[in-house]
Amino acid sequence: MTRPRVLCVVGPTACGKTRMGVLLAQRYDGEVVSVDSMQIYRGMEIGTAAPTKEEMAGVPHHMVGIADPAEQWSVARFTAAADDCVQDILRRGKLPVLVGGTGLYLDAIVAGRTFAAGHAGGAVRAQLQRRLSEEGIEPLWETLREIDPAAAARLHSADEKRILRALEVYYETGRTITAHNEETAALPRKYDAVYIGLRFREREDMRALIDRRVEHMVADGLLQEVEALLSAGLPPASTALQAIGYKEFAACRRGEVTQAEAIELVKLRSRQYAKRQLTYLRRNGDIHWLDWEKERDFDKALQEVTEILSALGLR
């Protein structure tokens, strides 16, 4: 059975994925599905670099600005919603163009991976949270080691989030998260994905562009965007406010750092995030990489990508 084809545009933050995704959607009669875990939230357009109406250039975009910032979106919920968009695009005879830097989410969509059941925020999670508060993480990790030794071996004993998740899955389903993951990994991929990767030839050029991008975000009103979210009652611990840029400026608003210090922190963490993204993407040997010089030449890049895709039968 032939798998449906999707086009994926990947790369680190600030490398031009949004624009390349639009150009490819225009060229191949496609629609864009954003695979960015933070662009789903409304009122966070500046800090997440969500595409503006002008940047979308008439190309339909999905999974952008669809959720209230107070909502908690798990990877399972995100990938299910994004896959619904992909399926709808395919039914209408269009090409899905998946664009974004959240590599785990993109891989899950392409593979058709499902996630172990478990209800974060439910009774089991509440009980585990109480144990964590009363006993600390070490006894919970020891419990996991008895139930699911493989999962415990993969996790650091201080990784509270993943330890709680693994225990939650077991207590709610009676099956270990390791067993679920092994079964899912054995399944064939859901989509035939073609990956186009964007990156800078010189790391210093990427760092310089990231720094300029942060400065532009500040000039465009990132601090005011954070203030609006907090003034609307969004809890500081919400998932949305953990995004790079929001966490630092929320601390600035509380007087914990100066605005100048917050800006430098956002630059640093954005550069660190870009490095992690590249490290993650190096695992994928199917990516066709385009290396930018100091300036990004999208006309030249589109021509190169067109040649790559023509050789793969996409016209």
LOSE-223013 format. One record per residue (C-alpha): residue in one letter; y, z, x. Coordinates in steps of 0.05 Angstrom, whole numbers, padded with zeros to 5 digits, always signed. Each point is the difference from the previous one (the first is absolute). Layout:
# residues N
aYZX...
This chain:
# residues 315
m+00000+00000+00000t+00068-00020+00028r+00048+00057+00007p+00071-00008-00024r+00050-00012+00056v+00060+00044+00014l+00053-00005+00054c+00020+00063+00037v+00064+00009+00040v-00006+00060+00046g+00037+00032+00059p+00042+00060+00019t+00062+00023-00036a+00062-00045+00008c-00040-00061+00024g+00020-00045-00058k-00060+00005-00047t+00043-00002-00063r+00034-00065+00018m-00063-00033+00025g-00036+00020-00063v+00053-00033-00043l-00001-00063+00042l-00075-00006-00005a+00000+00014-00075q+00051-00055-00009r-00040-00048+00044y-00068+00013-00033d+00020+00015-00073g-00015+00074+00007e+00024+00068-00022v+00011+00061+00044v-00038+00065-00007s+00034+00055+00040v-00050+00044+00037d+00049+00055+00020s-00016+00070-00024m+00073+00018-00007q+00032-00063-00029i-00034+00017-00066y+00053+00054-00013r+00064-00015-00038g+00066+00023+00030m-00026-00007+00072e+00018-00072+00014i+00043+00012+00062g-00045+00046+00039t-00065-00037-00016a+00032-00068+00014a-00024-00024-00068p+00018-00073-00011t+00064-00012-00037k+00006-00052-00055e+00034-00046+00050e-00055+00010+00050m-00053-00015-00052a+00032-00068-00009g-00031-00011-00069v-00071+00016+00023p-00034+00050-00046h-00014+00066+00036h-00050+00052-00024m-00008+00075+00018v+00074+00009+00015g+00041+00054-00036i-00053+00014-00052a-00007+00076+00006d+00042+00061-00010p+00011+00036+00067a-00029+00064-00030e-00068-00034-00010q-00057+00010+00049w-00035-00065+00017s-00067+00004+00036v-00029-00058+00039a-00050-00009-00056r+00053-00006-00053f+00042-00046+00042t-00056-00048+00019a-00025-00003-00072a+00070-00019-00025a+00011-00050+00056d-00067-00032-00012d+00017-00009-00073c+00061-00039+00023v-00042-00043+00047q-00050-00016-00055d+00056-00019-00048i+00031-00046+00052l-00067-00034+00012r-00013-00009-00074r+00066-00038-00005g-00020-00047+00056k+00049+00029+00050l-00011+00024+00072p+00005+00075+00010v+00042+00016+00062l-00012+00072+00021v+00058+00026+00041g+00006+00068+00031g-00011+00049+00056t-00046+00051-00032g-00063-00024+00034l-00050+00046-00034y+00023-00022-00068l-00002-00074+00017d-00071+00006+00029a-00023+00036-00062i+00027-00055-00046v-00030-00057+00040a-00068+00036+00005g+00000+00020-00073r-00013+00070+00024t-00005+00055-00051f+00016+00072+00014a-00041+00062-00014a+00017+00034-00065g+00040+00064+00002h+00062+00024-00036a+00053+00025+00047g+00040+00051-00039g-00060+00018-00043a-00036+00067-00007v-00044-00011+00062r+00059-00017+00044a+00038+00060-00026q-00058+00045+00018l-00005-00030+00069q+00075+00009+00010r-00007+00073-00018r-00055+00008+00051l+00043-00035+00051s+00058+00048-00014e-00045+00062+00003e-00049-00018+00056g+00032-00056+00041i-00031-00067+00015e-00055+00022+00048p-00048+00028-00053l+00010-00063-00042w-00017-00044+00060e-00062+00041+00012t-00020-00010-00072l+00009-00075+00008r-00041+00001+00063e-00058+00029-00040i+00008-00049-00058d+00019-00064+00037p-00010+00007+00076a+00021-00072+00012a+00066+00009-00035a+00014+00065+00036a-00014-00033+00067r+00050-00055-00016l+00055+00048-00018h+00041+00048+00041s-00011+00071-00023a+00075+00005-00016d+00003-00063-00043e+00012+00036-00066k+00012-00061-00043r-00065-00036+00017i-00042+00062+00002l+00023+00019-00070r-00012-00071-00024a-00071-00002+00027l-00017+00067-00032e+00032-00021-00065v-00042-00063-00004y-00064+00039+00012y+00014+00055-00050e+00022-00050-00054t-00054-00053+00010g-00059+00034+00035r+00002-00055+00053t+00032+00002+00068i+00059-00043+00018t-00041-00026+00060a-00054-00027-00046h+00051-00034-00044n+00036-00032+00059e-00065-00025+00030e-00020-00034-00065t+00068-00031-00009a+00003-00026+00072a-00067-00036-00010l+00029-00043-00057p+00024-00071+00014r+00075-00013+00001k+00032-00015-00067y+00050-00051+00027d+00002-00054+00052a+00062+00023+00037v+00041-00039+00049y+00043+00046+00043i+00067-00020+00031g+00027+00052+00048l+00072+00007+00023r+00019+00038+00063f+00048-00002+00058r-00023-00025+00067e+00040+00055+00034r-00006+00070-00027e+00072+00016+00019d+00026-00055-00046m-00038+00031-00058r+00028+00069+00015a+00071-00028+00003l-00008-00035-00067i-00028+00063-00032d+00060+00040+00025r+00049-00052-00028r-00037+00000-00066v+00007+00076-00007e+00074-00005+00015h+00007-00053-00055m-00038+00044-00049v+00048+00057+00014a+00060-00046-00009d-00030-00025-00065g-00005+00070-00028l-00067+00031+00019l+00029+00070+00002q+00030-00009-00069e-00067-00027-00025v-00034+00064+00024e+00054+00043-00032a-00010-00035-00066l-00074+00014+00001l+00010+00073+00015s+00056+00007-00051a-00048-00028-00052g-00046+00058+00013l-00052-00033+00044p-00037+00055+00037p+00007-00002+00076a-00076+00003+00007s-00012-00062-00044t-00037-00058+00031a+00060-00046-00007l+00044+00046+00042q-00051+00000+00057a+00018-00072+00015i+00035-00014+00066g+00075+00004-00011y-00004+00044-00062k-00032+00060+00033e+00051+00000+00057f+00061-00008-00045a-00026+00052-00049a+00000+00047+00060c+00070-00023+00016r+00022+00016-00071r-00029+00070+00008g+00041+00010+00063e-00061+00003+00046v+00023-00059+00042t+00064-00039+00008q+00008-00070-00026a-00001-00027+00071e-00064+00038+00015a-00032-00025-00065i+00016-00072+00018e-00031+00007+00069l-00062+00032-00032v-00007-00057-00048k+00004-00050+00057l-00051+00038+00040r-00050+00008-00057s+00009-00072-00021r-00017-00023+00071q-00060+00047+00001y-00023-00027-00067a+00006-00072+00025k-00044+00018+00060r-00053+00031-00046q+00002-00062-00045l-00013-00045+00060t-00057+00045+00024y-00032-00004-00069l+00008-00075-00005r-00032-00012+00068r-00067+00017-00032n+00004-00063-00042g-00023-00059+00042d+00014-00049-00057i+00076+00004+00005h+00038-00063+00022w+00057+00030+00039l+00070-00029+00007d+00040+00031+00057w+00075+00004-00009e+00047-00008+00059k+00066+00039-00001e+00020-00034-00065r-00045-00016-00059d-00004-00075-00013f-00028-00005-00071d+00004-00076-00004k-00043-00007+00062a-00047+00055-00023l-00010-00032-00068q-00018-00066+00034e-00051+00036+00044v-00030+00037-00059t-00004-00064-00041e-00041-00032+00056i-00046+00060+00003l-00011+00000-00075s-00010-00075-00003a-00056+00006+00052l-00031+00052-00046g+00004-00046-00060l+00060+00030-00035r+00050-00053-00022
